[in-house]
Amino acid sequence: MTVAVRLFDSGPLRFLPEAIREPRRAWLAILIGAALTLSGSLLLSWAASSIAPTLAKPNFPVRGPMAFGLLVLFAPVVETLIMAVMLSLLARFLSPTLAVLSSAALWGVAHSMQATVWGLVVWWPFLVFSTLYMVWRQRGTSAALAVATATHALQNLVPGWAIAFA
């Protein structure tokens, strides 16, 4: 049996809280991860809107319970599965740190294709989701998927509600 260790103690991701960098308490990693991603993305959204208020924002044509379900349940599951495949491929060629940074950048680019500001805002949450996936992968793929998906779903809860029922 391999011993799970805290990752990213050195390098550019060492600023993340220990609960994010070690696969010990899933509930704590999920709660801290969701708080970090939501606060960070709200701050980035505010900054982007203040600096460049004319940048196009994402358009969600669906409203109500369907939109909420898509944003809070469907998207976190599907995007986490895609992220897992992408991180597994990146980790074959890059260090864990570079794999996480590359994943976050790629998700930012992918979301920028719909709206530039969205890409600027989502790279931060995907940095945290990618970190969580890589850390919890030590406990198994199922654990990694569960922690990253739950964090993503909680992150999407507030914006999902605002989009669906505004």
C-alpha positions as CSV (number, residue, x, y, z in Angstrom):
1,M,0.0,0.0,0.0
2,T,1.4,3.4,-0.9
3,V,1.4,6.2,1.6
4,A,-0.4,9.4,0.6
5,V,1.6,12.5,1.1
6,R,1.1,16.2,1.0
7,L,1.9,17.5,-2.4
8,F,3.0,20.9,-3.6
9,D,5.0,21.8,-0.4
10,S,7.5,23.6,-2.7
11,G,6.9,25.6,-5.8
12,P,4.2,28.0,-6.9
13,L,1.3,26.0,-5.3
14,R,2.7,25.9,-1.8
15,F,0.5,28.9,-0.9
16,L,-2.6,26.7,-1.0
17,P,-3.8,25.5,2.4
18,E,-2.5,22.2,3.7
19,A,-6.1,20.8,3.6
20,I,-6.0,21.2,-0.2
21,R,-2.5,19.7,-0.5
22,E,-3.0,16.5,1.5
23,P,-5.5,13.7,1.1
24,R,-6.5,13.4,4.7
25,R,-10.0,14.8,5.3
26,A,-12.1,14.9,2.2
27,W,-14.9,17.0,3.9
28,L,-12.4,19.7,4.9
29,A,-10.7,19.7,1.5
30,I,-14.1,20.1,-0.2
31,L,-15.2,22.9,2.1
32,I,-12.0,24.9,2.0
33,G,-11.7,24.3,-1.7
34,A,-15.2,25.5,-2.4
35,A,-14.6,28.6,-0.2
36,L,-11.3,29.3,-2.0
37,T,-12.8,28.9,-5.5
38,L,-15.9,30.9,-4.9
39,S,-14.2,33.8,-3.2
40,G,-11.4,33.8,-5.8
41,S,-13.7,33.6,-8.8
42,L,-16.0,36.4,-7.3
43,L,-12.9,38.6,-6.8
44,L,-11.6,37.9,-10.3
45,S,-15.0,38.6,-11.7
46,W,-15.3,41.9,-9.9
47,A,-11.7,42.9,-11.0
48,A,-12.4,41.9,-14.6
49,S,-15.7,43.8,-14.7
50,S,-14.0,46.9,-13.1
51,I,-11.0,46.9,-15.4
52,A,-12.8,45.9,-18.6
53,P,-16.5,46.4,-18.2
54,T,-17.2,45.9,-21.9
55,L,-15.8,42.4,-22.1
56,A,-18.5,39.9,-23.2
57,K,-19.9,37.8,-20.3
58,P,-21.1,34.2,-20.7
59,N,-24.6,33.8,-21.9
60,F,-26.8,31.1,-20.4
61,P,-30.0,30.8,-22.4
62,V,-31.5,28.3,-20.0
63,R,-33.1,29.4,-16.8
64,G,-34.9,27.9,-13.8
65,P,-34.4,24.4,-12.4
66,M,-32.9,23.1,-15.6
67,A,-30.1,25.7,-15.6
68,F,-29.5,25.1,-11.9
69,G,-29.2,21.3,-12.5
70,L,-26.9,21.8,-15.5
71,L,-24.6,24.2,-13.6
72,V,-24.5,22.5,-10.2
73,L,-24.8,18.8,-11.1
74,F,-24.1,18.1,-14.7
75,A,-21.2,20.5,-15.4
76,P,-19.2,19.5,-12.4
77,V,-19.4,15.8,-13.2
78,V,-18.7,16.1,-16.9
79,E,-15.9,18.7,-16.5
80,T,-14.3,16.8,-13.7
81,L,-14.2,13.6,-15.8
82,I,-12.7,15.6,-18.7
83,M,-10.2,17.2,-16.3
84,A,-9.2,13.8,-14.9
85,V,-8.4,12.5,-18.4
86,M,-6.5,15.7,-19.2
87,L,-4.5,15.6,-15.9
88,S,-3.7,11.9,-16.3
89,L,-2.2,12.7,-19.8
90,L,-0.4,15.9,-18.6
91,A,1.0,14.0,-15.6
92,R,2.7,11.5,-17.9
93,F,4.9,14.3,-19.4
94,L,4.9,17.0,-16.8
95,S,5.6,17.4,-13.1
96,P,2.4,17.4,-10.9
97,T,2.8,21.2,-10.5
98,L,3.1,21.8,-14.2
99,A,0.2,19.5,-14.9
100,V,-2.0,21.4,-12.5
101,L,-1.0,24.8,-13.9
102,S,-1.4,23.6,-17.5
103,S,-4.9,22.2,-16.7
104,A,-6.0,25.4,-15.2
105,A,-4.7,27.4,-18.1
106,L,-6.4,25.1,-20.6
107,W,-9.7,25.4,-18.8
108,G,-9.3,29.1,-18.9
109,V,-8.7,29.1,-22.6
110,A,-11.7,26.7,-23.2
111,H,-14.1,28.9,-21.2
112,S,-12.6,32.0,-23.0
113,M,-13.9,30.7,-26.3
114,Q,-17.4,31.6,-25.2
115,A,-16.6,34.8,-23.3
116,T,-13.1,36.2,-22.5
117,V,-14.0,37.3,-19.0
118,W,-15.2,33.8,-18.2
119,G,-11.9,32.3,-19.0
120,L,-10.2,34.9,-16.8
121,V,-12.5,34.0,-13.9
122,V,-12.5,30.2,-14.2
123,W,-8.7,29.5,-14.3
124,W,-8.6,30.0,-10.5
125,P,-11.3,27.4,-9.6
126,F,-9.8,24.9,-12.0
127,L,-6.4,25.5,-10.4
128,V,-7.9,24.3,-7.1
129,F,-10.0,21.5,-8.7
130,S,-6.9,20.2,-10.5
131,T,-4.8,20.4,-7.4
132,L,-7.5,18.5,-5.5
133,Y,-7.7,15.8,-8.2
134,M,-3.9,15.3,-8.2
135,V,-3.7,15.2,-4.4
136,W,-6.6,12.8,-3.9
137,R,-5.6,10.6,-6.8
138,Q,-3.1,9.2,-4.3
139,R,-6.2,7.6,-2.6
140,G,-7.6,6.4,-5.9
141,T,-9.4,7.7,-8.9
142,S,-12.8,7.5,-7.3
143,A,-11.7,9.6,-4.3
144,A,-10.1,12.1,-6.6
145,L,-13.2,12.4,-8.8
146,A,-15.5,12.7,-5.8
147,V,-13.5,15.4,-4.0
148,A,-13.0,17.5,-7.2
149,T,-16.6,17.1,-8.3
150,A,-18.1,17.9,-4.9
151,T,-15.8,21.0,-4.7
152,H,-16.8,22.1,-8.2
153,A,-20.5,21.6,-7.4
154,L,-20.3,23.7,-4.3
155,Q,-18.4,26.4,-6.2
156,N,-21.1,26.5,-8.8
157,L,-23.9,26.6,-6.2
158,V,-24.1,30.4,-5.8
159,P,-23.5,31.4,-9.4
160,G,-25.8,28.6,-10.5
161,W,-28.6,29.9,-8.3
162,A,-28.0,33.5,-9.5
163,I,-28.0,32.5,-13.2
164,A,-31.0,30.1,-12.9
165,F,-33.3,32.2,-10.8
166,A,-32.2,35.8,-11.4
